[in-house]
């Protein structure tokens, strides 16, 4: 069963997430999911 988290971003970070979503034709949720995955892979 998936777990939900809430992420709070400042305005600059939120705009960057929105920009990435538009650029790659993704939802903001998918952008956040991918950024989280990349970050976790990086620390492994």
C-alpha distance matrix in Angstrom:
0.0 3.8 6.6 9.8 13.2 16.6 19.4 23.0 25.6 29.3 31.2 32.2 28.8 27.4 30.3 29.6 26.0 27.4 30.1 27.8 25.8 29.1 30.6 27.8 27.0 23.3 21.4 21.5 17.7 18.1 20.9 19.0 16.2 19.0 21.0 18.3 17.8 21.6 22.0 19.8 21.6 24.8 24.5 23.6
3.8 0.0 3.8 6.6 9.8 13.3 15.8 19.5 21.9 25.7 27.4 28.4 24.9 23.6 26.5 25.8 22.2 23.7 26.5 24.2 22.3 25.7 27.2 24.6 23.9 20.2 18.2 17.9 14.1 14.6 17.3 15.3 12.6 15.7 17.5 14.8 14.8 18.6 18.9 17.0 19.1 22.1 22.0 21.5
6.6 3.8 0.0 3.8 6.7 10.3 13.0 16.6 19.4 23.1 25.2 26.4 23.0 21.8 25.1 24.5 21.1 22.9 25.8 23.9 22.2 25.7 27.4 25.2 24.6 20.8 18.4 17.4 13.7 15.0 17.1 14.4 12.4 15.8 16.8 13.9 14.7 18.3 18.0 16.3 19.0 21.6 21.0 21.1
9.8 6.6 3.8 0.0 3.8 6.9 9.9 13.3 16.2 19.9 21.8 23.3 20.1 18.6 21.9 21.8 18.4 20.0 23.1 21.6 19.9 23.3 25.2 23.5 22.8 19.0 16.2 14.8 11.3 13.4 15.3 12.4 11.3 15.0 15.7 13.2 14.8 18.2 17.7 16.8 19.7 21.9 21.6 22.3
13.2 9.8 6.7 3.8 0.0 3.8 6.5 10.0 12.9 16.6 18.9 20.4 17.2 16.1 19.6 19.5 16.5 18.4 21.5 20.2 19.0 22.5 24.4 23.0 22.7 19.0 16.2 14.0 11.0 13.4 14.4 11.0 10.8 14.4 14.1 11.6 14.1 17.0 15.9 15.4 18.7 20.4 19.9 21.2
16.6 13.3 10.3 6.9 3.8 0.0 3.8 6.6 9.9 13.4 15.7 17.5 14.7 13.3 17.0 17.4 14.7 16.4 19.7 19.1 18.0 21.2 23.3 22.5 22.2 18.7 15.6 12.9 10.7 13.8 14.2 10.8 11.9 15.3 14.5 12.7 15.8 18.2 16.9 17.2 20.6 21.7 21.4 23.2
19.4 15.8 13.0 9.9 6.5 3.8 0.0 3.8 6.4 10.1 12.6 14.0 11.1 10.3 14.0 14.2 11.9 14.1 17.1 16.6 16.1 19.3 21.1 20.7 20.9 17.6 14.9 11.6 10.3 13.1 12.5 9.1 11.1 13.9 12.3 11.1 14.6 16.3 14.8 15.8 19.2 19.7 19.6 22.0
23.0 19.5 16.6 13.3 10.0 6.6 3.8 0.0 3.8 6.9 9.7 11.7 9.5 8.8 12.6 13.5 12.0 13.8 16.8 17.0 16.9 19.7 21.7 21.9 22.1 19.2 16.5 12.9 12.6 15.6 14.4 11.4 14.1 16.6 14.5 13.9 17.6 18.8 17.0 18.5 21.8 21.9 21.8 24.5
25.6 21.9 19.4 16.2 12.9 9.9 6.4 3.8 0.0 3.8 6.5 7.9 5.8 5.8 9.4 10.2 9.5 11.6 14.1 14.6 15.2 17.7 19.3 20.0 20.6 18.2 16.0 12.2 12.9 15.4 13.4 11.0 14.4 16.0 13.5 13.8 17.6 18.0 16.3 18.6 21.5 21.1 21.5 24.5
29.3 25.7 23.1 19.9 16.6 13.4 10.1 6.9 3.8 0.0 3.8 5.6 5.5 6.2 8.7 10.1 10.8 12.3 14.3 15.6 16.6 18.5 20.1 21.4 22.1 20.2 18.2 14.5 15.9 18.4 16.0 14.1 17.7 18.9 16.2 17.0 20.6 20.6 18.9 21.5 24.3 23.4 23.8 27.1
31.2 27.4 25.2 21.8 18.9 15.7 12.6 9.7 6.5 3.8 0.0 3.8 5.5 5.1 6.2 8.7 9.9 10.4 12.2 14.3 15.2 16.4 18.2 20.1 20.6 19.2 17.4 14.0 16.2 18.5 16.0 15.0 18.8 19.7 17.4 18.8 22.3 22.0 20.9 23.7 26.2 25.3 26.2 29.4
32.2 28.4 26.4 23.3 20.4 17.5 14.0 11.7 7.9 5.6 3.8 0.0 3.8 5.5 5.2 6.4 8.8 10.0 10.6 12.6 14.4 15.5 16.4 18.6 19.7 18.7 17.5 14.2 16.7 18.3 15.2 14.6 18.4 18.7 16.0 17.9 21.2 20.3 19.3 22.5 24.6 23.3 24.5 27.9
28.8 24.9 23.0 20.1 17.2 14.7 11.1 9.5 5.8 5.5 5.5 3.8 0.0 3.8 5.4 5.1 6.3 8.6 9.8 10.7 12.4 14.4 15.2 16.6 17.9 16.4 15.2 11.7 13.6 15.1 12.0 11.0 14.8 15.1 12.3 14.1 17.4 16.7 15.7 18.8 21.0 20.0 21.2 24.4
27.4 23.6 21.8 18.6 16.1 13.3 10.3 8.8 5.8 6.2 5.1 5.5 3.8 0.0 3.8 5.4 5.1 6.2 8.6 9.9 10.6 12.4 14.2 15.5 16.0 14.3 12.6 9.1 11.4 13.5 11.0 10.3 14.1 15.0 13.0 14.7 18.0 17.9 17.4 20.2 22.4 22.0 23.3 26.2
30.3 26.5 25.1 21.9 19.6 17.0 14.0 12.6 9.4 8.7 6.2 5.2 5.4 3.8 0.0 3.8 5.4 5.0 6.0 8.6 9.8 10.5 12.1 14.2 14.9 14.1 13.1 10.2 13.4 14.8 12.0 12.5 16.2 16.4 14.7 17.1 20.0 19.4 19.3 22.4 24.2 23.6 25.3 28.2
29.6 25.8 24.5 21.8 19.5 17.4 14.2 13.5 10.2 10.1 8.7 6.4 5.1 5.4 3.8 0.0 3.8 5.4 5.0 6.2 8.6 9.9 10.4 12.3 13.8 13.0 12.7 10.0 12.9 13.5 10.1 10.8 14.4 13.9 11.9 14.7 17.3 16.3 16.3 19.7 21.1 20.3 22.4 25.2
26.0 22.2 21.1 18.4 16.5 14.7 11.9 12.0 9.5 10.8 9.9 8.8 6.3 5.1 5.4 3.8 0.0 3.8 5.4 5.2 6.2 8.7 9.9 10.7 11.7 10.1 9.3 6.3 9.1 9.8 6.7 7.4 11.0 11.0 9.6 12.2 14.8 14.5 14.9 17.8 19.4 19.3 21.3 23.8
27.4 23.7 22.9 20.0 18.4 16.4 14.1 13.8 11.6 12.3 10.4 10.0 8.6 6.2 5.0 5.4 3.8 0.0 3.8 5.5 5.0 6.3 8.6 10.1 10.1 9.2 8.3 6.1 9.8 10.8 8.5 10.0 13.3 13.5 12.9 15.5 17.8 17.7 18.4 21.3 22.7 22.8 24.9 27.3
30.1 26.5 25.8 23.1 21.5 19.7 17.1 16.8 14.1 14.3 12.2 10.6 9.8 8.6 6.0 5.0 5.4 3.8 0.0 3.8 5.4 5.2 6.0 8.6 9.7 9.9 10.4 9.0 12.6 12.6 9.8 12.0 15.1 14.3 13.5 16.8 18.7 17.9 18.9 22.1 23.0 22.7 25.2 27.6
27.8 24.2 23.9 21.6 20.2 19.1 16.6 17.0 14.6 15.6 14.3 12.6 10.7 9.9 8.6 6.2 5.2 5.5 3.8 0.0 3.8 5.5 5.0 6.1 8.1 7.8 9.1 8.0 11.0 10.0 7.0 9.8 12.3 11.0 10.5 14.0 15.4 14.5 16.0 19.1 19.7 19.6 22.4 24.5
25.8 22.3 22.2 19.9 19.0 18.0 16.1 16.9 15.2 16.6 15.2 14.4 12.4 10.6 9.8 8.6 6.2 5.0 5.4 3.8 0.0 3.8 5.6 5.5 5.6 4.6 5.5 5.4 8.6 7.9 6.1 9.3 11.4 10.9 11.5 14.5 15.8 15.7 17.5 20.0 20.8 21.4 24.0 25.8
29.1 25.7 25.7 23.3 22.5 21.2 19.3 19.7 17.7 18.5 16.4 15.5 14.4 12.4 10.5 9.9 8.7 6.3 5.2 5.5 3.8 0.0 3.8 5.6 5.0 6.5 7.9 8.6 12.0 11.4 9.9 13.1 15.2 14.4 15.0 18.2 19.4 19.1 20.9 23.6 24.1 24.6 27.3 29.2
30.6 27.2 27.4 25.2 24.4 23.3 21.1 21.7 19.3 20.1 18.2 16.4 15.2 14.2 12.1 10.4 9.9 8.6 6.0 5.0 5.6 3.8 0.0 3.8 5.7 7.9 10.4 11.0 14.1 12.6 10.5 14.0 15.8 14.2 14.6 18.2 18.9 17.9 20.1 22.9 23.0 23.1 26.2 28.0
27.8 24.6 25.2 23.5 23.0 22.5 20.7 21.9 20.0 21.4 20.1 18.6 16.6 15.5 14.2 12.3 10.7 10.1 8.6 6.1 5.5 5.6 3.8 0.0 3.8 5.5 8.9 10.3 12.5 10.2 8.9 12.6 13.6 11.8 13.1 16.4 16.6 16.0 18.6 21.0 20.8 21.5 24.6 26.0
27.0 23.9 24.6 22.8 22.7 22.2 20.9 22.1 20.6 22.1 20.6 19.7 17.9 16.0 14.9 13.8 11.7 10.1 9.7 8.1 5.6 5.0 5.7 3.8 0.0 3.8 7.0 9.5 11.7 9.9 9.7 13.3 14.3 13.3 15.1 18.0 18.2 18.3 20.9 23.0 23.1 24.2 27.1 28.4
23.3 20.2 20.8 19.0 19.0 18.7 17.6 19.2 18.2 20.2 19.2 18.7 16.4 14.3 14.1 13.0 10.1 9.2 9.9 7.8 4.6 6.5 7.9 5.5 3.8 0.0 3.8 6.4 8.1 6.1 6.6 10.1 10.7 10.3 12.4 14.9 15.3 16.0 18.3 20.2 20.6 22.0 24.6 25.8
21.4 18.2 18.4 16.2 16.2 15.6 14.9 16.5 16.0 18.2 17.4 17.5 15.2 12.6 13.1 12.7 9.3 8.3 10.4 9.1 5.5 7.9 10.4 8.9 7.0 3.8 0.0 3.8 5.2 5.2 6.4 8.8 9.8 10.8 12.5 14.3 15.4 16.7 18.4 20.1 21.2 22.7 24.9 26.2
21.5 17.9 17.4 14.8 14.0 12.9 11.6 12.9 12.2 14.5 14.0 14.2 11.7 9.1 10.2 10.0 6.3 6.1 9.0 8.0 5.4 8.6 11.0 10.3 9.5 6.4 3.8 0.0 3.8 5.4 5.0 6.3 8.6 9.9 10.6 12.3 14.2 15.4 16.4 18.4 20.0 21.0 22.9 24.7
17.7 14.1 13.7 11.3 11.0 10.7 10.3 12.6 12.9 15.9 16.2 16.7 13.6 11.4 13.4 12.9 9.1 9.8 12.6 11.0 8.6 12.0 14.1 12.5 11.7 8.1 5.2 3.8 0.0 3.8 5.4 5.1 6.1 8.7 9.9 10.5 12.3 14.3 15.3 16.5 18.3 19.9 21.5 22.9
18.1 14.6 15.0 13.4 13.4 13.8 13.1 15.6 15.4 18.4 18.5 18.3 15.1 13.5 14.8 13.5 9.8 10.8 12.6 10.0 7.9 11.4 12.6 10.2 9.9 6.1 5.2 5.4 3.8 0.0 3.8 5.4 4.9 6.1 8.5 9.7 10.4 12.2 14.1 15.3 16.4 18.2 20.2 21.3
20.9 17.3 17.1 15.3 14.4 14.2 12.5 14.4 13.4 16.0 16.0 15.2 12.0 11.0 12.0 10.1 6.7 8.5 9.8 7.0 6.1 9.9 10.5 8.9 9.7 6.6 6.4 5.0 5.4 3.8 0.0 3.8 5.5 5.2 6.1 8.6 9.9 10.6 12.2 14.3 15.4 16.4 18.7 20.3
19.0 15.3 14.4 12.4 11.0 10.8 9.1 11.4 11.0 14.1 15.0 14.6 11.0 10.3 12.5 10.8 7.4 10.0 12.0 9.8 9.3 13.1 14.0 12.6 13.3 10.1 8.8 6.3 5.1 5.4 3.8 0.0 3.8 5.4 5.1 6.1 8.6 9.9 10.4 12.2 14.2 15.2 16.8 18.6
16.2 12.6 12.4 11.3 10.8 11.9 11.1 14.1 14.4 17.7 18.8 18.4 14.8 14.1 16.2 14.4 11.0 13.3 15.1 12.3 11.4 15.2 15.8 13.6 14.3 10.7 9.8 8.6 6.1 4.9 5.5 3.8 0.0 3.8 5.5 5.2 6.2 8.7 9.9 10.6 12.3 14.2 15.8 16.9
19.0 15.7 15.8 15.0 14.4 15.3 13.9 16.6 16.0 18.9 19.7 18.7 15.1 15.0 16.4 13.9 11.0 13.5 14.3 11.0 10.9 14.4 14.2 11.8 13.3 10.3 10.8 9.9 8.7 6.1 5.2 5.4 3.8 0.0 3.8 5.4 5.0 6.1 8.5 9.9 10.5 12.2 14.5 15.6
21.0 17.5 16.8 15.7 14.1 14.5 12.3 14.5 13.5 16.2 17.4 16.0 12.3 13.0 14.7 11.9 9.6 12.9 13.5 10.5 11.5 15.0 14.6 13.1 15.1 12.4 12.5 10.6 9.9 8.5 6.1 5.1 5.5 3.8 0.0 3.8 5.5 5.1 6.1 8.6 9.9 10.5 12.6 14.5
18.3 14.8 13.9 13.2 11.6 12.7 11.1 13.9 13.8 17.0 18.8 17.9 14.1 14.7 17.1 14.7 12.2 15.5 16.8 14.0 14.5 18.2 18.2 16.4 18.0 14.9 14.3 12.3 10.5 9.7 8.6 6.1 5.2 5.4 3.8 0.0 3.8 5.5 5.1 6.2 8.6 9.8 10.9 12.6
17.8 14.8 14.7 14.8 14.1 15.8 14.6 17.6 17.6 20.6 22.3 21.2 17.4 18.0 20.0 17.3 14.8 17.8 18.7 15.4 15.8 19.4 18.9 16.6 18.2 15.3 15.4 14.2 12.3 10.4 9.9 8.6 6.2 5.0 5.5 3.8 0.0 3.8 5.4 5.2 6.1 8.5 10.2 10.9
21.6 18.6 18.3 18.2 17.0 18.2 16.3 18.8 18.0 20.6 22.0 20.3 16.7 17.9 19.4 16.3 14.5 17.7 17.9 14.5 15.7 19.1 17.9 16.0 18.3 16.0 16.7 15.4 14.3 12.2 10.6 9.9 8.7 6.1 5.1 5.5 3.8 0.0 3.8 5.5 5.1 6.1 8.9 10.1
22.0 18.9 18.0 17.7 15.9 16.9 14.8 17.0 16.3 18.9 20.9 19.3 15.7 17.4 19.3 16.3 14.9 18.4 18.9 16.0 17.5 20.9 20.1 18.6 20.9 18.3 18.4 16.4 15.3 14.1 12.2 10.4 9.9 8.5 6.1 5.1 5.4 3.8 0.0 3.8 5.5 5.1 6.6 9.0
19.8 17.0 16.3 16.8 15.4 17.2 15.8 18.5 18.6 21.5 23.7 22.5 18.8 20.2 22.4 19.7 17.8 21.3 22.1 19.1 20.0 23.6 22.9 21.0 23.0 20.2 20.1 18.4 16.5 15.3 14.3 12.2 10.6 9.9 8.6 6.2 5.2 5.5 3.8 0.0 3.8 5.4 5.4 6.5
21.6 19.1 19.0 19.7 18.7 20.6 19.2 21.8 21.5 24.3 26.2 24.6 21.0 22.4 24.2 21.1 19.4 22.7 23.0 19.7 20.8 24.1 23.0 20.8 23.1 20.6 21.2 20.0 18.3 16.4 15.4 14.2 12.3 10.5 9.9 8.6 6.1 5.1 5.5 3.8 0.0 3.8 5.6 5.3
24.8 22.1 21.6 21.9 20.4 21.7 19.7 21.9 21.1 23.4 25.3 23.3 20.0 22.0 23.6 20.3 19.3 22.8 22.7 19.6 21.4 24.6 23.1 21.5 24.2 22.0 22.7 21.0 19.9 18.2 16.4 15.2 14.2 12.2 10.5 9.8 8.5 6.1 5.1 5.4 3.8 0.0 3.8 5.6
24.5 22.0 21.0 21.6 19.9 21.4 19.6 21.8 21.5 23.8 26.2 24.5 21.2 23.3 25.3 22.4 21.3 24.9 25.2 22.4 24.0 27.3 26.2 24.6 27.1 24.6 24.9 22.9 21.5 20.2 18.7 16.8 15.8 14.5 12.6 10.9 10.2 8.9 6.6 5.4 5.6 3.8 0.0 3.8
23.6 21.5 21.1 22.3 21.2 23.2 22.0 24.5 24.5 27.1 29.4 27.9 24.4 26.2 28.2 25.2 23.8 27.3 27.6 24.5 25.8 29.2 28.0 26.0 28.4 25.8 26.2 24.7 22.9 21.3 20.3 18.6 16.9 15.6 14.5 12.6 10.9 10.1 9.0 6.5 5.3 5.6 3.8 0.0
